[in-house]
């Protein structure tokens, strides 16, 4: 039995750290724009590429905690797929549920980093996502970002988690949140945990307001047992129907923010799989996220559970508190 099967796009991300750029913000924050000189040749500090995506990021992170994981999704028959299989195998993540689509292209992204904040140029290829006819048993399933064409897959996942009594964690991607289709809300209703950032939560609720004390309960009323709201440098919140908990950013250097949310989800779920309470899970998520943003890329900083515990022992006063 798998501890976790993650679902979503596996893609190739290229990370670029910019030296010369500017940020212009409107009076209504946080509506800011990253500005580059048009038509110029711009020098960068770091350029690196790696296999990424919410599904493989979470699977790799949990595997480092010695949990049994697999990735489910679609990829083209191309070099990205070959690199992905090699990478996942090295991390002891099962890739047998990645469906190969001949004549199609795998997804990709370019991540621009300037002063610790990321801007994503991303392309999720439209696929007719397929659910395996036979899927091994799992304790948890995590559904992450993917392109369009996901509705049939979401319906199959909904049926699977109900019949097999699998705990579902959900971190919908940009396409799903933008489209707000019934298949998404049906999956949200069945989720044990819904992970979203503050802006994504506001988009899902619409006119529910962005103030955290209204936003978290409004999202909880959609059906999930636990709401985890991340808010960048401002920390994270957790709500399970009664008390709203707040956890500030864990201290550490911020180099590049790609994968911060994935790392938070990994730490949070990893804690639950290790039989920790929610109050401890939010600490694990914050520590893992802080480690990831201290390096370039979404996986270099992913921690084992022993490393997370060790960092928390050095900060005994770092605890969530009522918001």
C-alpha positions, 0 to 999 in steps of 0.5 A: 500500500502506498502512503501517498499517490500524487496526481498532476502534471510533471514538467520541466522548470527552468529557473532564472535569477534576475539581476536587472529588473524593477518592480512597480506597484499600484496604490492598491497592493499587492498588484505589482508588476515585474518590469524588464527592459524591452528588447534588451539582452539581460544578464542573469545570475543563475540558470538551472532546470529540473523536473518539477510540478506539485505532484512530483514535488510532494511525492519526492518530499514525502519519499525523503521522509521514508514514506511510500509514494507514487505519481499519477499523470500524463506526459508526452513521449519526449526528453522531459519524460525520460528525465522525469522517470530517471529523477523519480526513480532516484528519489524512490518514487514510483512512476508506473502510473504516469501515462505516456501520450504519443505525439504530445508534449510534456508541460514546462515552465520558466521561473523568473526570480527577482529579490526572492519573489517568483514570476512563473511563465507556465504552460500546462498542455491540454491532455485527456487525463486518464485514471488507471483502470486498476490503481493500487491501494493508498492511504492518501491521494494528493491532487495538484496542478494540471492543465485543462481536460481534467474533468473526467479525471476529477470525477474518477478520483472522487469515485476512487476516494469514496470507494477505497476510503482514501484521504484526499488532499487537494491543491488545485492549479491555476486552470482549475481555480480560474474555471471553477467547474462543478468537478472541482467543487465536488472534489473539494467537498470530499477533501480532508485538506484543501491547500490554497494561498490567500489569492486562490482562496479569494478566487474560489469564494468570489464575494466572500471577502479576502479577510482571513477570518471570513475567508477560512470559514467560507472555504471550510463550508465548501466541505473540506475538514481542514483548510490550510491558507498560505500567505507568503511572507505573512505566514500560514493559517489553518482552520478545521471548523472551530479555531483559526490557527496562525503560524508565522514564517519560520526563520531562514534566508529567502533565495527563491520561492518556487515550491514553497506551497508544495513544501508546506503541504508536504511537511503538513501531510508528512506530520499527519502520516507520522500521527502528529496533531494539526498544531504540529503539522502546521509547524512541519509545513512552515519549516519545510517551506522555509528550507525550500525557499532558501535554495533555488528550485522546489526540491533542493531544500526538502527535508526529512522528518528527522531534519524537521524535528531537529530544526524545531528543537532549535526553536522551541518557542516557534508555535502556532497561535490563535489568529 
